[in-house]
Amino acid sequence: MYKLSAFILLSVLLTSCTSSPSNSAHQLTGQARPAITPAEVLVYNEPPAQFTEIATVTATSGASTIPSNTDKKADVLMALKAEAAALGANGIILTMLKEDVETDQVPMSNGTQQYVRNVTKYYQTANGIAIFIE
């Protein structure tokens, strides 16, 4: 029974490491343009001198059991770029990039005793303003 509990815990942890991909959304604040590829979208920490605002964009990564996971940061930024590219934006002014933490309680058993183990999951969240620069 102990091996079964260890297997279940390992399965939960591995599933947490590879859970669902990033998801994203937008809210139009201007005029959308023809779509471009995400590779054409640049990310700015500061607003450029001149630009046209198209939308606000948000993205959240899938869960990870590793804090400050750089792969998840890259995933969430790529999802943000894909969302902006679909609107024809060639830039994003990054307004927020943060890590959210969630703890799940997973029931366990060692064969004679049942207990709960906490599993911490980390999510990367990004917000930005999709823009077009002439």
N, C-alpha and C positions, 0 to 999 in steps of 0.2 A: 504494500500500500504506500510505503514511503517513496518508492520509485515512481509510482503513479502521481503522487503529489508533486514531486520534483519535476516530472514531465509536464504537468499542467502549468506549473509556475514558469518553466522555461518557455513553453508555448505562448503564454501570455506576454512574457517579456519580449520574445522575438516578434510577435505580432505587433507589439507597441513600437518596436524599432522600425517596422516597415509598414505602418498603417497607411491609410488612404493618402493619396497625393494632395498637393495644395489645391485649395479652391479659391475662387476669386469672384469679384462682383464690381459693378460700376454704377455711378449715378451721373447721367448726362447733365452738364452745366453749360454746354455750348453746342456747337455744330459738329457732328461726327464727320469724318473724312473717309475716303477709301482705305481699306485695311492694308497694312504693311506687315513685314515680318518682325517678330520680336527682336531679332538681331539688330534691326535698325533703330531701336528705341534706346536712348541714352538716359541714365539716371543721374539726376542733379541733387546735390545736398542744399544748394542755394538757388533761388530763382534766377534764370538768365535775364539779361537786360530787357529783351522783348520776346513775348510769346502770346499765343492765343490759348485760353483754357478750353478744354474739351469736356473733361469729366473728373470726378473724384473716383479713385480706384482703391480697392482693398484686396488683400490676399492673406490667407492663413495656411500654414503648412499642416501636414499630417503630424501625428504625434511621434515623439522620440523619447526614449528613456535616458538620453544623453543631454545634459544641459549645454547650452550655447553651441549646439550642433551646427557647424559651418555648412554642412550639406543642406540642412533644412533652411538656413538663411538664403543660400543660393536658390533653393527650390521656390521659396516664397517670392524672392525678387524676380525670378523667371516667370512665375505666374502673374505677377504685377505687370511685367513687360508684355506678356501675351495678351492680357486684358486691354492694356493701352493700345497695343498694335492693332487689335481687332477694331478699335475705334478710329484708327488712322493717326494716332498720336505718335510723334517721333521723339518724345521726351516725357519723363516723369520727374516731378519735384517731390522727392521723398519727404514726407511730413512725419512719419513715425515708423520705426522698426524696433519691435520689442519682443520679449519672450514671456509667454504666459505659462503658468504652472497649474497642473491639475493632479489630484491624488485620487486613485481608485482603490477601493478595498476589494481584494480578491479572496474568496473563501478557500481555505486549504485544509488538509487533513494529513496527519502523519500515521494514520491507521487506527490509533486509539483516541486521538484527540482532534477536535476541529478548532481552527483558529482563523484569523483574518490577517492577510499580509497586505501592507500598503504598497502600491505601485505608483510611482511618480511619473507623470508624462509632461513633456515640454513641447510647446507649440510656438512657432515664430509667426508674428503678425506684422503686416506692413500696410501702411496707408500712403497715398500720394495723390498728386494732381496730375492728370494726363494732359499734356500740352502739345501744341504744334509750334515749331520754330521755322520761320521762312528761311 
